Amino acid sequence: MFSWMLMGIAAIITAYLMRTEQLSQEDALGSLRQSCEFVFPNDGFLNQLKMYEDMGFKIDHASPIYKSFRLKLLGESYYREIK
């Protein structure tokens, strides 16, 4: 559980750096790793941070990027239920 919390905290700090400094996901993560080299957000967090970057550092519910993400989550949820 502890490592999951660290991944989440790293993703939040990375998103904060992206928004406040207008950094790309890679640059923000690199900046964070200068302070703590053991930062390894999981692929799910990294994908969401990339989506955040692609949407201009904001959550835009009308964006096709966001709608595609939500549709994918819905499909995954449905698939899990029918198994």
N, C-alpha and C positions, 0 to 999 in steps of 0.2 A: 504494500500500500504506500509506503513512504516514497518509493521511486516514482510511482504514478503521480503523486502530489508534486514532486520536483519537476516532472515533465510539464505538468499543467502550469506551474508557477513560471517555468522558463518560457512557455508559450505566451503567457500574459505579459511578461516583461518584454519579450521580443515584439509583441504587438504594440506595446506602449512606445518602444523605441522607433518602430516603423512609423507610427502616427506622429509623434512629437518631433522626430528628426527627419521625417520623410525619407527613410531608408528602405531599401529593398529588404526582402526577407533574409537573403543571404548576408547582406551587410549588417543588419540588426543582430542576427544570430552571431556573426563574427565579432561584433562589438561586445556582446554579452559574454562570449567565450574568452575574451581578453581578461575579464574579471573572474570567470569561473570556467575552467577548461572542461569540466565534466558536465556540460549541458548538452543533452541529447533528446530533444522533443521527438515523440513518435511520429510516424508517417501521417497519421490522421491530423495531428496538430499542424504539421508542416504543410499539408494540403490546404487546411483552413487558413493558415497565415498567407499562403500564396494567393488564395482566393481574395483575402482581405486586401492584399497589395493590388491585385488586378482590378478591384472595385474602387481604387483610389483612397485606400485607408479609411473606409467607412463601410458600414453594413447597409447595403441598399437592397431592400426587399423587392424592389421592382426590377432589379438587374437580372438579365438572362443568366448570368453566372450564378447568382444566388438561387434563382428558381431551379436551375439544373441541379445544384447541390441538394436542395430540399427534395426534389423529385427522386434523386438517387437514394437519399435516406429513406424515403417512403417505400421505394421498391425493396430495399434491403429489409425493412421492417416487415413488409408483407411476406417476403420470401421466408423469413425466420418463423413467422406464424404458421405457414402452411407445412413446414417440415415436421 
